[in-house]
Amino acid sequence: MGSKANLELTPGHFVLVARPGGTAPSALHKRASEVAVGDQLWALPASAGGSGQELVLHRVVSIERTEYDGIYAPYTLGGTIIVDRVAASCHSNWVLTYLPVDVLVRLYQAMLLPIRALYY
């Protein structure tokens, strides 16, 4: 990725990647385990220092597997989060994993609607 960023997440977490083809930039969700060298991820530029920054595309230049103990999976109201400057989904594989990832993201957001309503 531009200016060397490292994103660490589980293979089942979802990230936003540039949709191949087409004329306008757009994104689709992909399992981290399916991301390949050459894919483009939406991320904040290296100079991003605060809110209001626009996401730009950064090419994946290498993938490495590491293992850690513990678990950390925060949820946000909108279902997305910036991790190590990279746009990712708060969601990962936990139920109905056979469905397409973009469907899972919408389904998980719908399933968590009562919790978001309680928050408000």
N, C-alpha and C positions, 0 to 999 in steps of 0.2 A: 504494500500500500504506500501511497505517497508519504514521504518523510518518515517512513518506518514506524508503523503502529502495530501493536500486538493485541489481538482480540482473543480472549479466553472464554470459552463457553462449552457446554456439553454437546455431544454429537446430536442430541435430540432437540436442542434449542433452534429457533428460527431466526434467520437474518434476512434483511432486505437486499436483494440483488437487482441489478439492472436487467430489465426484460430484454432478451435478445431481439434484434430486428426492430422494425418500427421507426418512425421519424421523431417522435417526441420521447424524451426521457420518461421512463416509468419504472416501477419496481414490482417485483413479486417476492413472495416469501419462499425461502428454501431452508431445508434442514441443514444445520451446520455440517453434518456428515456428508452432504451432497455438494457442498461448495468445492470448486476446483480452482487450481491455479489458472489465472486468466479471467475468472469471473470478476465482475465489478460490483463493489459494495458501496452503498450510500454512507457517507461519513462527513463529519465536520472537517473543514480544512485545518491544516496544522496550526495556523495562526488564530484559530477560534478561541476567543477568550470569554465569551459571555453569551447571553441569550440573543436571539434575533439572527443567528448565523444560518446561512443556507447550506444544505447538504450538497456535497459534490461527489462525483464518482472517483473511487480509488481501486486500482487493479490489485487483485490478490497475486502476490509473487511467490509465496511459499506457504505450506501448511505443515504443521508439526503437531504431534500428539503428545500430550503430557497428562499426568494423573495427579489429582490432589484429593485429600480427604475433606469431607464436609459438603455442604450444599448451600446454595444461595440463589434464590429465584424471586426477586422483587416483582410485584405487580404494580402497574400504573393505571390510572383511569382510562387513558387512551389505548393501552395495550402495546405501546412502543416505548423504547428506552434507548438512551445513548450509552453505550458501553465502550470505554477506551476510544471515544470519538466516533464509534461506528453505530449506525442505526440498526437496532435489533428489535425483535418482538419479545414481549415479556413471557410469551407462551412457549411451550415445548411439548414433546410427545408425552401424554399421560393417559389419554383415553382415545378411542376411535382412531388409532394411528394409521389405519389403512386409507383414510380419506386424504385427498390432496391438501397440501399445507395451507394454501390460501383459504380453503373451506374450513380447515381446523381453526385457523386464527379467528375467523368470523364466528364460528361456533363457540369457541372458548370465551370470546368477548361476550356473547349472548348468555352463556352459562353463568358468567360472573356479574351479570347485570344486577341481580338482587343485592350483591355485596356493595357494588358501586352506589346503588340507590340508598342503602343504609348509610354509607359515608356522607352523602349529601344531606 
